[in-house]
Amino acid sequence: MAKEARGGGATASPLSRSAPTRPGLAGGLLAGIPLPKWALIAVAVAVAVLLLLFLICIVKCCCGKKKPKKKEKVNLLSFSSPTAASLVQPEMEDLERSPEDKQRGKLQYSLEYNLRTQEMKVGVKQAADLKAMDSGGTSDPYVIVYLTSDTKKKYETKVYRKTLNPVFNESFTFQVPQAEVPESTLVMQVYDFNRFAKHDIIGEVRLPLASVNLQRAIEQWSDLAAASKVEQEQLGEVCFSLRYVPSTGKLTVVVVEARKLKRMDSRGLSDPFVKVHLILNRKKWKKRKTSVKKNTLSPYFNEVFVFEVPFNQIQNVDLVISVWDHDKVTKNEQIGKLFLGCRATGNQLRHWSDMLSNPRRPVAQWHSLQAVDVVDKALGLKTHLKLPLPTR
């Protein structure tokens, strides 16, 4: 009986314990983690806070770029008083100037043009905040002044030692015809003097005279800019006509006139004349030249030259027009030149093509003179050396 009671108790005991204490799903999960409930709640809160902070950062990154633009617009539109305008204006000017230009310094100068005498007076007043070119933190500045219409005539100021704020107070006079004033540019270059090395340029001011009202004297400051590497010199222009008759093989060249020629004499004039060369297969063939016109930069020639060029050779011919300055004492100097033919380019090739496509009709055109070395290089003429005959 006792055994049956224990056995029945043993079998009934598990059934009676399991029914009231069966855990749910959440309770089973929590029971599987060896942490108290308050720790799990703290972890969940921390994770939620981190997620919230992450979302706030994303929102700020996306919207933060637009806020400065709105702020700038509001500031610029809201400030309309003269005081605010004066405060904003220097900042805008500083933005337009590059950092390099700020470091070069500035130059004060004056300009006055006399219509009666056709003289231009340029005054170099002073410079300020120049760039230090020496190891001691100073410079030895001086200024070179010239006009692009006559680069041979240049003036220099005195050299001022060990200063970044020199006071020059020097003036220079240029003889410039009124008709040439709008086509010229005033150049003032500030250099650092070196006794045993090449002088270094600090910066320059270029003032196109076409943009200046020369009816009254001006005096102003200008920032120094980087110096131009190449000075494009104006050599002048020449006008001539071409006419070719295939049946007779006659090429007619009429040198009409020239204008705005480069000044070659000390008095600011030239004694120009024109040479006309024919080049056949890159070898000099025939040549003519005009008369000399004294003391002028705009000579009028109207001289005719006729060459016999067979039609089967016209494609192999180059026509070279060169303008010279005559000198009785020294050697004549070339002012500039150009060439036409099938090997030419630009306006020269177009003029030559118009002549060939319009036989028996003269075709006239203006051409700008080019540098002599540039044209000679393009022509690539063949030179002939006369070697001495061997002696027996």
C-alpha positions in Angstrom: 0.0 0.0 0.0 2.8 2.3 0.9 4.6 1.5 -2.4 1.4 2.1 -4.4 1.0 5.4 -2.6 4.5 6.5 -3.4 4.3 5.3 -6.9 1.0 7.1 -7.5 2.4 10.2 -5.8 5.5 10.0 -8.0 3.4 9.9 -11.2 1.0 12.5 -10.1 3.6 14.9 -8.9 5.0 16.0 -12.3 1.5 16.5 -13.8 0.5 18.7 -10.9 3.7 20.9 -11.0 3.9 21.4 -14.8 0.4 22.7 -15.2 0.5 25.8 -13.2 4.3 26.9 -13.9 4.5 26.6 -17.8 6.4 29.7 -19.0 5.3 31.9 -22.1 7.4 32.7 -25.2 8.7 36.1 -23.8 9.5 34.5 -20.5 11.4 31.7 -22.2 13.6 34.2 -24.1 14.3 36.3 -21.0 15.0 33.1 -19.0 17.6 32.1 -21.7 19.7 35.3 -21.1 21.8 35.3 -17.9 21.1 39.1 -17.2 18.6 40.8 -14.9 15.7 42.5 -16.5 16.8 46.1 -15.6 20.1 45.5 -17.5 18.2 44.4 -20.6 16.0 47.4 -20.5 19.1 49.7 -20.2 20.7 48.1 -23.2 17.4 48.6 -25.2 17.2 52.3 -24.2 20.9 52.8 -25.2 20.4 51.3 -28.6 17.3 53.4 -29.2 19.3 56.6 -28.2 22.1 55.7 -30.6 19.7 55.2 -33.4 18.0 58.5 -32.7 21.4 60.3 -32.7 22.4 58.7 -36.0 19.2 59.9 -37.6 19.8 63.4 -36.3 23.3 63.4 -37.8 22.0 62.3 -41.2 19.4 65.1 -41.2 22.0 67.8 -40.3 24.4 66.6 -43.0 21.7 66.8 -45.7 20.3 70.1 -44.7 23.4 71.9 -43.4 24.7 72.8 -47.0 21.6 74.9 -47.8 21.7 77.0 -44.7 24.8 79.1 -45.5 23.3 80.1 -48.9 20.1 81.3 -47.3 22.1 83.2 -44.7 24.2 84.9 -47.3 21.2 85.9 -49.3 19.5 87.3 -46.3 22.6 89.3 -45.3 23.2 90.8 -48.8 19.6 91.8 -49.3 19.0 93.1 -45.8 22.0 95.4 -45.8 21.0 98.4 -47.9 22.4 101.3 -45.9 25.5 103.2 -47.1 27.5 102.1 -44.1 26.8 98.4 -44.8 27.6 98.9 -48.5 31.0 100.5 -47.6 31.8 97.5 -45.4 30.9 94.9 -48.0 32.6 96.7 -51.0 36.2 96.2 -49.9 35.6 92.5 -49.3 34.2 92.1 -52.9 37.3 93.9 -54.3 39.6 91.6 -52.3 37.9 88.6 -53.7 38.4 89.8 -57.3 42.2 90.3 -56.7 44.2 87.1 -56.7 46.6 86.5 -53.7 49.6 86.9 -56.0 48.4 90.4 -57.1 48.0 91.4 -53.5 51.6 90.4 -52.7 53.0 92.4 -55.7 52.0 95.8 -54.4 50.5 98.9 -56.2 51.7 101.9 -58.2 50.5 105.5 -58.3 50.8 107.3 -61.6 49.4 110.3 -63.6 48.6 110.7 -67.2 48.0 113.9 -69.3 47.7 114.3 -73.1 48.2 117.6 -75.0 46.0 117.6 -78.1 47.8 120.7 -79.5 51.4 119.3 -79.3 50.2 115.6 -79.4 52.4 114.8 -76.4 51.6 112.4 -73.6 53.1 113.1 -70.2 53.3 110.1 -67.9 54.2 110.7 -64.2 55.4 107.8 -62.0 54.5 109.0 -58.5 55.2 106.2 -56.0 54.7 102.5 -55.2 53.5 100.9 -52.0 53.6 97.4 -50.4 55.9 96.0 -53.0 56.9 92.3 -52.9 60.2 91.7 -51.1 62.6 90.3 -53.6 65.8 90.3 -51.5 66.8 87.9 -48.7 66.7 90.8 -46.3 63.0 91.3 -46.8 63.3 94.4 -49.0 63.7 95.3 -52.7 65.7 97.8 -54.9 62.8 99.0 -57.1 62.7 101.1 -60.3 60.1 101.5 -63.0 60.3 101.1 -66.8 57.7 103.0 -68.8 56.9 102.6 -72.5 54.0 102.5 -75.1 53.2 99.3 -77.1 53.1 101.4 -80.3 56.8 102.1 -79.9 58.6 99.5 -77.8 62.0 100.8 -78.7 61.5 104.0 -76.7 61.6 103.2 -73.0 62.2 105.3 -70.0 63.5 104.3 -66.6 63.3 105.9 -63.1 66.0 106.0 -60.6 66.7 102.9 -58.4 65.7 103.2 -54.8 67.6 101.0 -52.4 66.2 98.7 -49.8 62.6 99.8 -49.7 59.1 98.5 -50.4 57.5 102.0 -50.6 59.6 104.0 -53.0 58.7 107.6 -53.9 59.8 108.3 -57.5 58.1 111.6 -58.6 59.5 111.4 -62.2 57.7 112.3 -65.4 58.3 111.2 -69.0 57.0 112.6 -72.3 56.0 110.6 -75.4 55.2 111.9 -78.9 52.0 110.2 -79.9 49.8 111.2 -82.8 46.2 111.5 -81.8 45.1 108.9 -84.4 47.4 106.3 -82.8 46.4 106.9 -79.2 43.4 104.5 -79.1 45.5 101.7 -80.5 48.3 101.9 -77.9 48.7 100.7 -74.3 50.7 102.3 -71.6 53.0 99.8 -69.8 54.7 100.5 -66.4 56.8 97.7 -65.1 58.4 97.6 -61.6 61.7 95.8 -61.4 64.0 94.8 -58.6 67.6 95.9 -59.3 70.4 93.3 -59.0 74.0 94.3 -59.4 75.4 90.9 -60.4 72.3 89.1 -61.8 69.4 89.6 -64.0 66.9 92.2 -62.8 63.7 90.5 -61.5 60.3 92.0 -62.4 57.9 92.5 -59.5 54.8 93.3 -61.5 53.3 95.7 -64.1 50.4 98.0 -64.9 48.9 98.0 -68.4 46.6 100.8 -69.3 44.8 100.6 -72.7 44.6 104.3 -73.8 41.3 103.6 -75.6 39.6 103.1 -72.2 40.9 106.4 -70.8 39.3 109.8 -71.1 42.3 111.9 -72.1 40.4 115.2 -72.2 41.5 115.7 -68.6 44.5 114.7 -66.5 44.2 111.6 -64.4 46.0 110.4 -61.2 45.3 107.0 -59.7 46.5 103.9 -58.0 46.6 100.5 -59.7 47.5 97.1 -58.4 50.5 95.4 -60.0 49.7 92.3 -62.0 51.9 89.5 -63.3 54.1 90.7 -66.3 53.2 89.5 -69.8 55.7 87.0 -71.1 55.5 88.1 -74.8 55.1 91.6 -76.0 53.0 91.5 -79.2 54.6 94.2 -81.3 52.5 96.0 -83.9 54.6 96.2 -87.2 51.9 97.7 -89.4 49.9 96.8 -92.5 50.4 96.9 -96.2 47.8 97.0 -99.0 48.5 95.5 -102.5 46.6 94.0 -105.4 47.3 90.8 -107.4 46.3 90.0 -111.0 47.2 86.9 -112.9 46.5 86.1 -116.6 47.0 82.3 -117.3 47.1 82.7 -121.1 50.1 85.1 -121.0 51.6 84.0 -117.7 51.8 87.5 -116.4 51.5 88.2 -112.6 50.9 91.9 -111.8 51.6 93.2 -108.3 50.5 96.7 -107.4 51.9 98.0 -104.0 49.3 100.6 -103.1 50.1 101.8 -99.5 51.0 101.0 -96.0 49.9 102.3 -92.6 50.7 102.2 -88.9 54.2 101.1 -89.5 56.6 100.5 -86.7 58.8 103.5 -85.8 62.4 102.9 -86.7 64.0 106.3 -86.3 64.9 108.2 -83.1 62.4 110.9 -84.0 59.5 108.4 -84.1 59.2 108.0 -87.9 60.6 105.8 -90.7 61.7 106.0 -94.3 59.9 103.0 -95.7 60.0 101.1 -99.0 58.7 97.7 -100.1 60.5 94.8 -101.7 58.6 92.2 -103.8 60.2 88.8 -104.2 59.2 85.7 -106.1 60.3 82.4 -104.7 60.3 79.4 -107.0 60.6 75.9 -105.4 61.9 77.5 -102.2 64.7 79.4 -104.1 64.9 83.1 -104.6 63.9 83.9 -108.2 63.0 87.5 -109.1 62.7 90.7 -107.1 61.6 94.4 -107.4 61.4 97.3 -104.9 59.5 100.5 -104.6 60.8 104.0 -104.1 61.6 105.3 -100.6 59.1 107.5 -98.8 60.7 109.9 -96.3 59.6 110.5 -92.7 56.3 108.7 -92.7 54.5 105.7 -91.1 51.7 105.7 -93.7 53.4 105.8 -97.1 51.5 105.8 -100.4 53.3 104.0 -103.3 50.9 102.9 -106.0 53.7 101.2 -107.9 53.2 98.4 -110.4 55.4 95.3 -110.9 54.9 92.7 -113.6 56.4 89.2 -113.5 56.3 86.5 -116.1 55.2 83.2 -114.4 54.2 80.3 -116.6 51.0 78.7 -115.7 52.7 75.4 -115.0 54.9 77.1 -112.4 52.2 79.2 -110.6 51.6 76.5 -108.0 55.3 76.4 -107.0 55.6 80.2 -106.5 55.7 82.1 -103.3 55.2 85.9 -103.3 57.0 87.6 -100.5 56.2 91.2 -99.6 58.6 92.9 -97.1 58.6 96.5 -95.8 62.0 98.1 -95.0 63.3 101.2 -93.4 65.9 103.0 -95.5 69.0 104.3 -93.8 71.8 106.2 -95.5 74.5 105.6 -92.9 73.8 102.1 -91.6 72.2 99.0 -93.1 68.5 99.0 -94.1 66.3 97.3 -91.5 63.3 95.1 -92.1 60.1 96.3 -90.4 58.1 93.2 -91.3 57.1 90.8 -94.0 54.6 88.2 -95.2 54.2 85.7 -98.0 51.4 84.4 -100.3 51.1 81.2 -102.3 49.8 77.7 -102.0 51.9 77.1 -98.9 50.5 80.2 -97.1 47.7 80.2 -94.5 44.9 82.5 -93.4 44.3 85.7 -95.2 47.4 85.3 -97.4 46.2 81.9 -98.7 42.7 83.4 -99.3 44.1 86.3 -101.2 46.1 84.0 -103.4 43.2 81.7 -104.0 40.9 84.7 -104.9 43.5 85.8 -107.5 43.7 82.3 -109.1 39.9 81.9 -109.2 39.4 85.3 -110.7 41.8 85.5 -113.7 42.4 88.8 -115.4 40.8 90.7 -112.5 42.9 92.6 -109.8 42.2 91.6 -106.2 43.3 94.1 -103.5 43.5 93.4 -99.8 45.2 94.7 -96.6 47.6 92.4 -94.7 49.2 92.7 -91.3 53.0 92.5 -91.3 54.6 89.6 -89.4 57.9 89.1 -87.7 60.8 88.5 -90.1 62.1 85.4 -88.4 58.6 83.8 -88.3 58.1 84.3 -92.0 61.6 83.1 -92.9 61.1 80.0 -90.9 57.8 79.3 -92.6 59.3 79.8 -96.0 62.3 77.5 -95.3 64.4 78.8 -98.2 67.2 76.7 -99.6 70.6 78.3 -99.4 73.3 77.7 -101.9 77.0 77.8 -100.7 79.5 78.5 -103.4 82.3 76.1 -102.7 85.7 76.9 -104.1 86.8 74.8 -107.1 89.6 72.3 -106.4 93.0 73.5 -107.6 95.1 71.3 -109.7 
